[in-house]
């Protein structure tokens, strides 16, 4: 039996990978405009980083991480998310010594042992940004604005930002007390996970997708009810800036996000038409995370979006480029000597950045022309023994069928000019 790829993973083949490249190129363009620089961190980290950074009570840490002992008997984990890794790099590489804030973005694979389903994989890919070293409301608004404008650039419609404030440790303590008081008589109706969260992190109960838990928490006090003056003022300023910038948002008091490190602003971007899992981006502020993993007190905010989820939304709305990039030309070399000379010509053309293909199977002229048409080439460069004897190259327009001859010694410059003109 042939070996198959692991469950929950996928092969990204030609014809599909161009869509990924289109999305990634758009992401990089928007990030440059906003002044964000790319960071790349290891695929695996010490397990303790995620235990401390993501939170012991999260489903990610409790159920979903790919953790292993290395040959030095150290516990390592394939990264399930990247915010904790970026914060670790910020501390370890002393980025706090640079002018603040530090504005970073990343694109790469993450790993979680989840039940594979539509749009959800065990190896999945995320784009995200992190801003470290600034706690002003305008920073929150910029981060949300960046992803909003990215989606607009991609042509997505039906977008809505859901935003909330989950408060700070001061006002969260008050909310925790009120929430536990509300739930104590209903605790037996919560799912097993939420019964465990009741004492350790009751806020996460509001985020549970279990229908019974959602029913139990109807009417429960929200974080908005207990915000301190500082958190309330911060949140109102964020909303004012977003509204003035034209970002369509809705305050969702039940939005708490799934990770322990969030403080103050939390948000998700929702899009219509992709089913029950309509969130295509989520993030928020995490002003205590850098300190939690051993660094100096440093405010931070960021988001992550699933590449697969965004591509699915673009597919549903017919906003993806459909065609493969076309080959500019194909070199058709007939005979061994023509192949040698043709390959030298091919190398010279490619060195000038001209995309030119060449038959590698020694097929006939007819079959090579068919192959050139299938690959969408505009031109065919024909070189055989007769052309070599006369020191010429035949250039055939594959649309009109017209052809011309150019001296072989002048062919590179002639073709370069045609390429520049888009001929």
NUVOLO-404055 format. One line per 8 residues: for each residue x, y, z of N, C-alpha, C. Coordinates in steps of 0.02 Angstrom, whole numbers, always signed. Atoms other than C-alpha are relative to their C-alpha. Layout:
X Y Z X Y Z X Y Z ~ ...
***
This chain:
+42 -60 +0 +0 +0 +0 +44 +62 +0 ~ -40 -61 +5 +67 +172 -47 -6 +42 +64 ~ +0 -44 -59 +115 +290 +94 -40 +63 -16 ~ +42 -59 +9 -10 +431 +115 +20 +56 +48 ~ -16 -56 -44 +6 +603 +191 -37 -6 +66 ~ +32 +5 -65 -37 +620 +376 -70 +31 +0 ~ +68 -26 -6 -219 +649 +422 +3 +73 +24 ~ +2 -70 -21 -260 +833 +436 +52 +44 -33
-48 -40 +38 -126 +891 +314 -21 +1 -73 ~ +19 -4 +71 -133 +936 +130 +61 +14 -43 ~ -50 -16 +51 -26 +944 -26 -24 +61 -38 ~ +17 -60 +37 -25 +1115 -107 +33 -5 -69 ~ -26 +16 +66 -5 +1077 -292 -2 +60 -47 ~ +6 -51 +51 +27 +1185 -445 -72 +7 -23 ~ +70 -13 +14 -137 +1267 -492 -37 +25 +61 ~ +26 -25 -64 -178 +1294 -308 +51 +46 +34
-51 -39 -35 -13 +1361 -243 +3 +72 -25 ~ +0 -69 +25 -30 +1514 -356 -50 +43 +39 ~ +48 -37 -41 -182 +1564 -252 +31 +20 +66 ~ -35 -15 -62 -78 +1553 -94 +51 +56 -11 ~ -51 -51 +15 +60 +1656 -175 -32 +68 -9 ~ +37 -63 +10 -67 +1788 -227 -19 +30 +67 ~ +19 -25 -66 -131 +1801 -48 +61 +24 +39 ~ -61 -19 -38 +44 +1804 +27 +31 +64 -27
-28 -61 +29 +103 +1937 -95 -41 +61 +20 ~ +43 -56 -21 -48 +2046 -51 +13 +17 +73 ~ -15 -10 -71 -13 +2021 +135 +65 +39 +8 ~ -64 -33 -7 +169 +2072 +115 -4 +73 -23 ~ +7 -68 +25 +120 +2226 +15 -34 +45 +51 ~ +35 -40 -50 -4 +2286 +147 +43 +11 +61 ~ -43 -7 -59 +119 +2253 +288 +55 +51 -12 ~ -50 -51 +16 +252 +2357 +201 -30 +70 +5
+32 -65 -2 +128 +2500 +184 -12 +23 +72 ~ +13 -17 -70 +92 +2493 +371 +65 +2 +42 ~ -63 -4 -36 +276 +2482 +418 +15 -60 +44 ~ -13 +61 -38 +278 +2302 +483 +56 -40 -34 ~ -56 +39 +26 +433 +2193 +464 -10 -74 +16 ~ +12 +72 -8 +436 +2004 +444 +46 -30 +53 ~ -39 +39 -47 +494 +1886 +581 -14 -74 -13 ~ +8 +72 +7 +523 +1698 +569 +31 -33 +62
-23 +33 -61 +538 +1592 +726 +1 -76 -11 ~ -4 +73 +10 +575 +1405 +751 -69 -34 -3 ~ +62 +39 +5 +443 +1275 +708 -18 -32 +67 ~ +13 +29 -66 +462 +1203 +884 +34 +41 +53 ~ -25 -39 -56 +492 +1282 +1053 -4 -43 +62 ~ +7 +33 -64 +512 +1229 +1233 -74 +0 +20 ~ +71 +6 -17 +341 +1166 +1292 -22 +52 +51 ~ +17 -48 -53 +347 +1283 +1442 -21 +67 -28
+19 -64 +29 +334 +1433 +1326 -75 +4 -12 ~ +71 +0 +15 +159 +1385 +1272 -42 -11 +63 ~ +35 +10 -62 +108 +1324 +1444 -8 +67 +37 ~ +2 -64 -35 +152 +1494 +1518 -32 +54 -42 ~ +23 -54 +43 +110 +1601 +1368 -72 -8 -22 ~ +69 +11 +24 -50 +1523 +1298 -47 -12 +58 ~ +42 +12 -59 -116 +1462 +1466 -15 -73 +11 ~ +11 +71 -17 -133 +1296 +1556 -72 -21 -9
+71 +19 +3 -324 +1303 +1549 -27 -1 -71 ~ +26 -2 +69 -338 +1324 +1359 -3 -70 -30 ~ +5 +63 +35 -392 +1182 +1247 +64 -15 -39 ~ -62 +10 +38 -233 +1210 +1146 +51 -37 +42 ~ -51 +30 -43 -119 +1168 +1292 -23 -67 +28 ~ +25 +61 -33 -230 +1035 +1371 -10 -58 -49 ~ +22 +54 +44 -281 +938 +1215 +33 -2 -69 ~ -14 -4 +72 -207 +996 +1050 +74 +4 -19
-70 -11 +18 -18 +1019 +1060 +35 -64 -21 ~ -45 +55 +19 +106 +906 +971 +63 +8 +41 ~ -55 -5 -47 +230 +880 +1113 +41 -63 -1 ~ -44 +58 +2 +382 +765 +1115 +62 +13 +42 ~ -64 -5 -35 +541 +730 +1212 +56 -5 -51 ~ -55 +5 +47 +698 +767 +1114 +55 -45 +29 ~ -52 +47 -21 +860 +668 +1128 +36 +23 +63 ~ -27 -25 -62 +914 +779 +1271 -50 -4 +57
+54 +9 -49 +754 +729 +1365 -32 +67 +19 ~ +35 -63 -10 +685 +906 +1346 -68 -3 -33 ~ +67 -1 +28 +500 +933 +1317 -5 +56 -52 ~ +7 -47 +54 +473 +1017 +1148 -70 -5 -30 ~ +67 -2 +29 +313 +1068 +1059 +2 +35 -68 ~ +10 -35 +63 +275 +1106 +877 -46 +59 +13 ~ +36 -61 -19 +210 +1283 +882 -74 -4 -20 ~ +72 -1 +15 +19 +1290 +895 -25 +69 -18
+14 -70 +17 +20 +1480 +876 +66 +37 +4 ~ -65 -33 +5 +152 +1615 +858 +9 +60 +45 ~ -7 -59 -42 +116 +1757 +977 +51 -12 +55 ~ -47 +15 -54 +209 +1673 +1120 +71 -4 -26 ~ -67 +5 +30 +356 +1635 +1004 +29 +69 -16 ~ -23 -68 +17 +366 +1816 +944 +20 +37 +64 ~ -17 -33 -64 +364 +1877 +1125 +65 -29 +28 ~ -63 +31 -22 +502 +1752 +1168 +59 +30 -39
-53 -30 +41 +606 +1820 +1023 +11 +73 +20 ~ -5 -71 -22 +569 +1999 +1080 +44 +5 +62 ~ -39 -1 -62 +644 +1957 +1250 +71 -26 -13 ~ -65 +32 +9 +785 +1840 +1197 +47 +41 -44 ~ -41 -38 +47 +846 +1948 +1053 +2 +75 +17 ~ -4 -68 -27 +825 +2108 +1156 -28 +52 -48 ~ +32 -49 +44 +708 +2193 +1033 -28 +59 +39 ~ +24 -56 -41 +650 +2299 +1180 +52 +56 +3
-52 -51 +2 +815 +2392 +1158 -4 +43 -63 ~ +9 -39 +60 +759 +2454 +987 -52 +55 +11 ~ +55 -49 -5 +648 +2606 +957 -67 -35 +1 ~ +65 +32 -9 +473 +2561 +1012 -54 +42 -35 ~ +14 +71 -5 +349 +2502 +961 +34 -41 -55 ~ -25 +47 +49 +416 +2350 +870 -60 -31 -36 ~ +59 +22 +40 +295 +2305 +728 +22 -58 -45 ~ -21 +61 +35 +312 +2127 +661 -59 -36 -31
+51 +45 +28 +218 +2007 +548 +33 -66 -17 ~ -24 +67 +16 +234 +1822 +509 -50 -36 -45 ~ +41 +46 +40 +169 +1693 +387 +32 -69 +7 ~ -30 +66 -6 +193 +1507 +419 -46 -52 +28 ~ +41 +56 -23 +130 +1337 +472 -3 -6 +77 ~ +11 +16 -70 +58 +1295 +645 -26 -71 +4 ~ +17 +70 -8 +15 +1126 +719 -45 -10 +61 ~ +44 +17 -56 -133 +1070 +825 -34 -67 -16
+33 +65 +9 -204 +896 +851 -75 +10 +9 ~ +71 -12 -1 -384 +936 +807 -35 -51 -45 ~ +39 +43 +45 -524 +840 +723 -5 +35 -67 ~ +1 -34 +65 -500 +880 +538 -72 +9 -25 ~ +64 -15 +31 -650 +962 +455 +11 +56 -49 ~ -7 -52 +51 -687 +1091 +322 +33 +62 +28 ~ -35 -60 -21 -563 +1233 +340 +41 -8 +63 ~ -37 +11 -61 -479 +1153 +491 +48 -59 -10
-51 +51 +12 -316 +1055 +479 +45 -7 +61 ~ -48 +10 -54 -185 +983 +596 +65 +38 -14 ~ -51 -49 +19 -51 +1076 +500 -37 +53 -39 ~ +35 -55 +32 -125 +1244 +456 +47 +60 -2 ~ -45 -57 +12 -54 +1413 +408 -33 +64 +24 ~ +26 -63 -26 -72 +1583 +488 +42 +58 -25 ~ -32 -65 +6 -32 +1762 +447 -20 +39 +62 ~ +17 -40 -58 -21 +1875 +597 +47 +58 +8
-43 -56 -17 +49 +2038 +662 +2 +7 +76 ~ -8 -15 -71 +114 +2087 +834 +33 +69 +6 ~ -30 -65 -16 +149 +2263 +899 +18 -1 +74 ~ -25 +4 -68 +255 +2266 +1056 +31 +67 +20 ~ -31 -61 -27 +297 +2417 +1163 -43 +62 -4 ~ +44 -58 +3 +144 +2530 +1144 -70 -21 +25 ~ +65 +18 -28 -21 +2532 +1240 -55 +50 -17 ~ +50 -51 +18 -112 +2680 +1160 -58 -31 -40
+58 +27 +38 -289 +2648 +1090 +10 +3 -75 ~ -9 -6 +73 -232 +2706 +917 +39 -60 -27 ~ -36 +60 +22 -116 +2554 +910 -50 -57 -12 ~ +52 +51 +9 -266 +2438 +935 -37 +12 -66 ~ +37 -17 +61 -356 +2531 +797 +41 -13 -63 ~ -42 +13 +59 -208 +2518 +678 +2 -74 -17 ~ -3 +72 +11 -196 +2330 +701 -65 -25 -32 ~ +64 +20 +29 -382 +2309 +666 -8 +28 -70
+4 -32 +66 -372 +2431 +521 +41 -37 -52 ~ -43 +35 +47 -229 +2333 +442 -36 -61 -29 ~ +33 +60 +27 -327 +2171 +429 -63 +19 -38 ~ +60 -23 +36 -485 +2264 +378 +18 +22 -71 ~ -20 -23 +66 -394 +2349 +235 +29 -55 -43 ~ -24 +58 +38 -309 +2186 +185 -59 -36 -32 ~ +58 +35 +27 -479 +2104 +164 -34 +41 -55 ~ +29 -43 +52 -543 +2253 +66 +43 -3 -63
-45 +5 +58 -389 +2244 -46 -12 -65 -38 ~ +13 +65 +31 -429 +2061 -79 -70 -3 -32 ~ +67 -2 +30 -608 +2109 -126 -54 -36 +39 ~ +51 +34 -40 -698 +2018 +15 -56 +48 +19 ~ +58 -40 -21 -873 +2081 +54 -36 -36 +57 ~ +37 +30 -55 -994 +2049 +196 +41 -4 +64 ~ -44 +2 -58 -861 +2089 +327 -29 +38 +58 ~ +19 -36 -61 -894 +2140 +506 +50 -16 +55
-45 +9 -57 -775 +2167 +651 -41 -4 +63 ~ +30 +7 -66 -838 +2102 +818 +54 +19 +51 ~ -51 -26 -45 -750 +2194 +958 -27 +4 +71 ~ +20 -1 -70 -754 +2190 +1148 +61 +20 +41 ~ -56 -8 -47 -648 +2234 +1299 -8 -52 +55 ~ +1 +51 -53 -604 +2093 +1418 +30 +27 +64 ~ -23 -31 -61 -534 +2216 +1544 +73 -16 +17 ~ -67 +12 -25 -375 +2210 +1646 -4 -42 +64
+3 +41 -60 -326 +2107 +1799 -40 +32 +57 ~ +37 -34 -54 -405 +2239 +1913 -76 -11 -8 ~ +72 +6 +8 -580 +2241 +1838 -21 -72 -17 ~ +17 +70 +13 -572 +2059 +1783 -15 -38 +66 ~ +13 +33 -65 -566 +2008 +1967 -72 +11 +21 ~ +70 -15 -17 -734 +2094 +1994 -47 -40 -44 ~ +42 +39 +45 -807 +2011 +1839 +2 -74 +18 ~ -7 +71 -20 -741 +1841 +1893 -46 -16 +58
+42 +12 -60 -829 +1857 +2060 -74 +1 -19 ~ +70 -5 +20 -994 +1911 +1981 -20 -59 -44 ~ +16 +56 +45 -985 +1775 +1847 -7 -65 +39 ~ +4 +61 -41 -951 +1637 +1973 -64 -1 +42 ~ +61 -5 -40 -1094 +1699 +2081 -61 -15 -43 ~ +55 +13 +46 -1210 +1694 +1929 -4 -74 -18 ~ -2 +68 +26 -1154 +1519 +1877 -3 -54 +54 ~ -9 +51 -51 -1136 +1431 +2045 -59 -48 +4
+59 +43 -5 -1315 +1366 +2049 -13 -38 -65 ~ +8 +32 +66 -1301 +1316 +1864 +60 -42 -19 ~ -63 +32 +16 -1130 +1236 +1873 -9 -71 -25 ~ +10 +70 +19 -1197 +1059 +1857 -23 -7 -72 ~ +24 +3 +70 -1271 +1103 +1686 +54 +18 -51 ~ -55 -16 +45 -1103 +1156 +1615 +33 -64 -25 ~ -38 +58 +25 -998 +1038 +1508 +59 -13 +47 ~ -55 +19 -45 -853 +948 +1592 +58 +50 -2
-55 -49 +6 -724 +1071 +1523 -17 +64 +38 ~ +19 -63 -32 -821 +1221 +1587 -6 -8 +76 ~ +0 +11 -72 -844 +1142 +1758 +71 +6 +28 ~ -70 -9 -21 -654 +1135 +1767 +21 +73 -3 ~ -18 -70 +8 -642 +1315 +1706 -31 +44 +55 ~ +37 -41 -48 -762 +1375 +1841 +46 +31 +52 ~ -45 -27 -51 -624 +1395 +1970 +64 +29 -30 ~ -64 -21 +26 -471 +1416 +1859 -5 +60 -46
+7 -55 +48 -534 +1533 +1721 -72 +4 -23 ~ +71 +0 +18 -723 +1561 +1722 -17 +43 -61 ~ +13 -41 +59 -711 +1695 +1586 -6 -43 -63 ~ +0 +44 +59 -677 +1555 +1461 -67 -35 -11 ~ +66 +32 +7 -851 +1484 +1495 -43 +38 -50 ~ +39 -41 +48 -925 +1629 +1395 +20 -15 -72 ~ -26 +15 +67 -821 +1569 +1247 -17 -70 -23 ~ +14 +70 +15 -882 +1389 +1253 -53 -6 -55
+47 +10 +56 -970 +1328 +1094 -52 -54 +15 ~ +49 +51 -18 -1066 +1191 +1185 -68 +32 +10 ~ +66 -32 -4 -1254 +1231 +1164 -26 +5 +72 ~ +26 -3 -69 -1293 +1188 +1346 +34 +56 +39 ~ -36 -54 -34 -1158 +1308 +1408 -23 +68 -25 ~ +25 -64 +27 -1219 +1444 +1292 -68 +17 +30 ~ +66 -11 -30 -1394 +1421 +1363 +7 +21 +73 ~ -10 -15 -71 -1332 +1423 +1543 +24 +71 +11
-30 -66 -10 -1237 +1586 +1517 -41 +57 -28 ~ +44 -54 +21 -1383 +1683 +1443 -14 +46 +59 ~ +11 -48 -53 -1396 +1841 +1547 +58 +6 +49 ~ -57 -3 -45 -1226 +1814 +1630 +33 +69 -5 ~ -35 -65 +3 -1128 +1972 +1677 +58 -4 -50 ~ -53 -2 +49 -1008 +2022 +1539 +56 +44 +25 ~ -56 -42 -20 -839 +2105 +1551 -15 +74 -7 ~ +19 -71 +9 -917 +2267 +1487 -34 +28 +63
+37 -23 -60 -1021 +2273 +1648 +47 +21 +56 ~ -44 -11 -58 -868 +2282 +1760 +65 +36 -19 ~ -61 -33 +21 -738 +2380 +1661 +18 +58 +48 ~ -24 -57 -39 -633 +2499 +1765 +2 +62 -45 ~ +1 -62 +38 -620 +2681 +1712 +53 +0 -55 ~ -54 +0 +49 -454 +2656 +1623 -17 -44 -60 ~ +18 +47 +54 -514 +2504 +1522 -59 +27 -41 ~ +59 -27 +34 -680 +2588 +1481 +20 +58 -46
-23 -56 +41 -595 +2747 +1419 +41 -24 -60 ~ -41 +28 +54 -469 +2646 +1317 -45 -28 -54 ~ +44 +33 +48 -609 +2547 +1234 -40 +51 -40 ~ +39 -51 +35 -714 +2700 +1192 +43 +37 -51 ~ -45 -33 +48 -563 +2782 +1109 +14 -45 -60 ~ -10 +47 +56 -530 +2625 +1005 -60 +3 -48 ~ +61 -1 +42 -711 +2627 +944 -6 +65 -39 ~ +4 -65 +34 -704 +2812 +902 +47 +3 -59
-49 -2 +54 -546 +2791 +797 -22 -46 -56 ~ +23 +47 +51 -616 +2639 +706 -58 +29 -40 ~ +57 -29 +34 -779 +2728 +668 +20 +55 -49 ~ -23 -55 +44 -689 +2880 +597 +37 -27 -61 ~ -38 +30 +56 -581 +2765 +488 -44 -41 -47 ~ +45 +37 +44 -734 +2681 +413 -1 -75 +9 ~ +1 +72 -14 -709 +2510 +491 -69 -18 +28 ~ +67 +21 -22 -878 +2423 +510 +8 -48 +58
-9 +42 -59 -884 +2352 +686 -66 -9 +38 ~ +56 +11 -45 -1008 +2281 +810 +27 -20 +68 ~ -21 +18 -67 -981 +2277 +997 -35 -65 +20 ~ +27 +65 -19 -1003 +2096 +1053 +24 -15 +71 ~ -22 +7 -70 -1000 +2086 +1244 +17 -72 +21 ~ -16 +70 -16 -986 +1895 +1240 +66 -23 -31 ~ -63 +18 +32 -826 +1897 +1139 +56 +4 +51 ~ -55 +1 -49 -684 +1842 +1254 +64 -31 -28
-57 +35 +30 -567 +1745 +1137 +20 -61 +41 ~ -13 +65 -30 -494 +1575 +1179 +65 -7 +37 ~ -66 +6 -32 -321 +1614 +1250 +2 +41 +63 ~ -1 -32 -66 -278 +1664 +1427 +33 +68 +1 ~ -42 -59 -7 -161 +1807 +1385 -34 +66 -20 ~ +30 -61 +24 -288 +1934 +1318 -19 +48 +57 ~ +22 -54 -45 -320 +2101 +1408 -30 +55 -44 ~ +32 -56 +34 -427 +2250 +1358 -30 -22 -68
+33 +10 +65 -467 +2248 +1170 +7 -73 -24 ~ +1 +66 +34 -518 +2081 +1092 -45 +9 -61 ~ +41 -9 +60 -586 +2065 +916 +3 -62 -45 ~ +2 +50 +53 -635 +1946 +776 -29 +33 -62 ~ +29 -23 +63 -672 +1978 +593 -43 -57 -28 ~ +48 +50 +24 -825 +1887 +528 -15 +14 -74 ~ +20 -7 +70 -875 +1854 +348 -57 -47 -14 ~ +59 +41 +17 -1037 +1789 +276 +19 -57 -48
-2 +50 +54 -1060 +1633 +169 +52 -55 +7 ~ -47 +56 -6 -927 +1516 +239 -20 -48 +56 ~ +24 +50 -48 -1035 +1418 +360 +3 +25 +71 ~ +4 -17 -71 -1045 +1411 +548 +65 +31 +26 ~ -64 -28 -21 -859 +1446 +570 +15 +62 -41 ~ -4 -59 +43 -873 +1623 +503 +56 +47 +18 ~ -56 -43 -19 -725 +1700 +594 +61 -15 -43 ~ -60 +9 +41 -576 +1728 +479 +60 +37 +28
-56 -34 -33 -468 +1827 +599 -18 +13 +72 ~ +13 -16 -70 -451 +1851 +786 +63 +25 +34 ~ -58 -26 -36 -340 +1945 +904 -19 +44 +57 ~ +13 -45 -56 -323 +2069 +1044 +64 +21 +34 ~ -56 -27 -38 -214 +2154 +1171 +23 -50 +53 ~ -28 +47 -50 -97 +2056 +1287 +56 +35 +38 ~ -49 -43 -32 -11 +2179 +1402 +42 -33 +53 ~ -39 +35 -52 +54 +2048 +1525 +40 -59 -26
-29 +62 +27 +117 +1912 +1407 +77 +1 +1 ~ -74 -3 +1 +298 +1970 +1385 +27 -9 +70 ~ -21 +7 -69 +315 +1986 +1572 -10 -71 +25 ~ +16 +69 -22 +235 +1814 +1598 +53 -49 -22 ~ -51 +48 +24 +371 +1729 +1495 +70 +23 +18 ~ -66 -17 -26 +513 +1817 +1585 +31 +64 -25 ~ -26 -61 +27 +533 +1983 +1496 -21 +61 +41 ~ +21 -61 -34 +512 +2164 +1550 -74 +14 -13
+70 -19 +9 +337 +2235 +1572 -7 +36 -67 ~ +5 -26 +69 +286 +2268 +1390 -70 -10 -26 ~ +66 +8 +30 +115 +2303 +1315 +6 -30 -70 ~ -1 +29 +67 +70 +2208 +1157 -71 -10 -26 ~ +63 +15 +33 -70 +2180 +1033 +14 -32 -67 ~ -9 +32 +64 -91 +2072 +879 -61 -38 -22 ~ +53 +44 +24 -199 +1955 +777 +31 -56 -40 ~ -20 +54 +46 -187 +1794 +679 -60 -18 -43
+53 +23 +45 -288 +1739 +529 +22 -64 -34 ~ -15 +63 +33 -298 +1566 +453 +1 +10 -76 ~ -6 -6 +73 -235 +1566 +274 -53 -42 -35 ~ +49 +44 +32 -347 +1418 +231 -70 +28 +4 ~ +66 -28 -9 -500 +1505 +302 -12 +59 -48 ~ +8 -57 +44 -469 +1664 +203 -5 -22 -73 ~ +5 +26 +69 -439 +1567 +42 -69 -30 -13 ~ +68 +28 +8 -604 +1476 +72 -51 +56 -11
+46 -56 +9 -694 +1643 +90 +9 +32 -69 ~ -12 -27 +66 -611 +1710 -67 -28 -45 -55 ~ +27 +49 +49 -661 +1551 -160 -76 +6 -5 ~ +73 -5 -1 -843 +1566 -106 -24 +63 -35 ~ +19 -64 +30 -849 +1747 -162 +30 +12 -69 ~ -30 -4 +67 -757 +1711 -326 +48 +59 -7 ~ -48 -54 +0 -617 +1831 -283 +72 -24 -9 ~ -67 +26 +10 -469 +1718 -321 +19 +2 -74
-22 +5 +70 -365 +1730 -480 -7 -71 -25 ~ +16 +67 +23 -417 +1582 -586 +55 -31 -43 ~ -47 +27 +48 -280 +1565 -715 +70 -8 +30 ~ -71 +7 -16 -105 +1498 -691 +39 +55 -37 ~ -41 -47 +39 +31 +1621 -741 +23 -32 -65 ~ -17 +28 +65 +64 +1597 -926 +75 +4 -12 ~ -70 +0 +22 +233 +1550 -998 +7 +50 -57 ~ -9 -49 +54 +300 +1691 -1107 +15 -35 -66
-20 +33 +62 +380 +1574 -1233 +26 -70 +14 ~ -30 +66 -4 +438 +1396 -1268 +53 -5 -54 ~ -54 +12 +48 +603 +1353 -1350 -6 -71 -26 ~ +7 +65 +32 +585 +1211 -1474 +65 -15 -36 ~ -65 +19 +28 +753 +1130 -1510 -7 -69 -31 ~ +8 +62 +36 +757 +992 -1641 +68 -28 -17 ~ -65 +31 +11 +908 +878 -1637 +48 +15 +57 ~ -46 -4 -57 +1053 +854 -1517 +39 +66 +0
-39 -61 +3 +1158 +1000 -1578 -43 +61 +15 ~ +46 -55 -13 +1006 +1116 -1575 -17 +4 +74 ~ +15 +0 -71 +970 +1062 -1397 +56 +34 +39 ~ -58 -30 -35 +1146 +1110 -1341 +1 +76 -10 ~ +0 -72 +14 +1140 +1280 -1428 -62 +33 +30 ~ +62 -27 -27 +959 +1304 -1376 +2 +10 +75 ~ -4 -6 -73 +999 +1273 -1194 +42 +61 +19 ~ -41 -59 -13 +1134 +1407 -1200 -42 +64 -10
+45 -57 +13 +1006 +1528 -1275 -50 +6 +57 ~ +49 +1 -54 +879 +1477 -1143 +30 +30 +64 ~ -33 -25 -60 +1004 +1512 -1004 +10 +76 -3 ~ -10 -72 +9 +1043 +1685 -1075 -66 +38 +9 ~ +65 -32 -7 +858 +1728 -1085 -23 +1 +73 ~ +21 +3 -70 +822 +1670 -908 +41 +46 +44 ~ -42 -44 -39 +969 +1771 -843 -25 +72 -4 ~ +30 -66 +7 +874 +1925 -905 -70 +3 +30
+66 +1 -33 +718 +1873 -809 -57 -17 -46 ~ +52 +18 +48 +623 +1808 -960 -22 -72 +13 ~ +24 +68 -12 +513 +1656 -920 -7 -40 -65 ~ +0 +40 +61 +551 +1531 -1058 +8 -73 +19 ~ -5 +72 -11 +521 +1343 -1056 +33 -35 -58 ~ -32 +40 +54 +600 +1204 -1158 -22 -72 +8 ~ +17 +70 -1 +547 +1029 -1204 +59 -42 +24 ~ -54 +42 -29 +648 +901 -1105 -6 -73 -20
+12 +70 +18 +582 +742 -1186 +18 -17 -72 ~ -20 +14 +68 +648 +759 -1364 -58 -15 -46 ~ +59 +14 +41 +474 +763 -1441 +5 +35 -69 ~ +0 -27 +68 +432 +808 -1621 -22 +73 +2 ~ +21 -70 +5 +400 +986 -1682 -74 +7 +14 ~ +73 -4 -9 +213 +954 -1688 -19 -6 +73 ~ +18 +11 -70 +205 +887 -1511 +26 +56 +46 ~ -26 -56 -39 +316 +1026 -1444 -44 +62 -7
+45 -57 +10 +202 +1157 -1521 -65 -10 +39 ~ +60 +14 -39 +51 +1072 -1441 +13 +14 +74 ~ -17 -11 -70 +140 +1075 -1274 +5 +75 +16 ~ -6 -72 -10 +180 +1260 -1294 -68 +34 +6 ~ +68 -27 -3 -3 +1299 -1327 -35 -18 +66 ~ +31 +21 -64 -59 +1198 -1175 +26 +41 +58 ~ -30 -38 -54 +60 +1298 -1066 -14 +75 -6 ~ +19 -70 +7 -11 +1462 -1129 +54 +45 -25
-55 -41 +26 +148 +1520 -1213 -25 +45 -57 ~ +18 -46 +54 +132 +1672 -1327 +42 -12 -62 ~ -46 +8 +55 +283 +1632 -1433 +34 -68 +3 ~ -43 +59 +4 +384 +1482 -1492 +65 +21 -36 ~ -65 -12 +31 +570 +1496 -1529 +23 -67 -28 ~ -15 +63 +33 +614 +1362 -1656 +72 +0 -25 ~ -70 +6 +19 +792 +1302 -1681 +14 -72 -19 ~ -17 +67 +24 +839 +1152 -1789 +66 +3 -38
-64 +3 +35 +986 +1097 -1895 +2 +52 -56 ~ +2 -48 +55 +930 +1205 -2042 +12 +71 +26 ~ -8 -68 -30 +918 +1361 -1930 +72 +10 +24 ~ -70 -5 -23 +1089 +1323 -1856 +46 +12 -59 ~ -42 -9 +60 +1165 +1310 -2030 -3 +72 -24 ~ +9 -69 +24 +1094 +1483 -2071 +10 +51 +56 ~ -13 -43 -59 +1131 +1551 -1896 -59 +47 +14 ~ +61 -40 -14 +950 +1608 -1869 -43 -37 +52
+51 +28 -46 +811 +1581 -1742 -68 +20 -27 ~ +68 -14 +23 +629 +1567 -1796 -42 +18 +61 ~ +46 -22 -53 +506 +1663 -1685 -71 -4 -28 ~ +68 +9 +24 +326 +1605 -1709 -50 +26 +52 ~ +56 -23 -42 +174 +1696 -1639 -52 -55 +2 ~ +45 +58 -6 +66 +1555 -1572 -73 +19 -4 ~ +70 -22 +8 -93 +1660 -1582 -17 +10 -74 ~ +15 -15 +71 -82 +1723 -1761 +31 -50 -48
-35 +47 +44 +35 +1590 -1831 +55 +34 -41 ~ -52 -36 +37 +147 +1725 -1904 +69 -15 +31 ~ -67 +12 -26 +334 +1699 -1890 +51 +43 -37 ~ -54 -40 +28 +496 +1791 -1920 +65 -34 +19 ~ -67 +25 -16 +681 +1751 -1920 +43 +58 +24 ~ -49 -49 -24 +814 +1843 -1822 +68 -34 +3 ~ -67 +30 -7 +1002 +1817 -1823 +9 -29 +70 ~ -7 +34 -64 +1046 +1696 -1685 +41 +42 +49
-42 -41 -43 +1178 +1816 -1619 -38 +58 +31 ~ +39 -57 -24 +1046 +1952 -1597 -64 -22 +36 ~ +64 +26 -25 +909 +1838 -1530 -16 +23 +71 ~ +14 -17 -70 +929 +1877 -1345 -26 +71 +6 ~ +22 -69 -4 +913 +2066 -1368 -68 +10 -33 ~ +64 -5 +35 +770 +2047 -1493 -57 -26 +43 ~ +53 +29 -42 +672 +1935 -1377 -11 +42 +63 ~ +6 -43 -59 +710 +2047 -1227 -44 +60 -14
+42 -57 +18 +632 +2195 -1317 -72 -21 -9 ~ +68 +25 +7 +479 +2092 -1362 -31 -12 +69 ~ +25 +15 -67 +462 +2038 -1181 -18 +65 +37 ~ +14 -63 -31 +472 +2217 -1120 -64 +33 -27 ~ +60 -28 +31 +337 +2268 -1243 -62 -42 +13 ~ +56 +44 -13 +229 +2122 -1187 -26 -35 -61 ~ +20 +32 +63 +227 +2049 -1361 +1 -76 +9
***
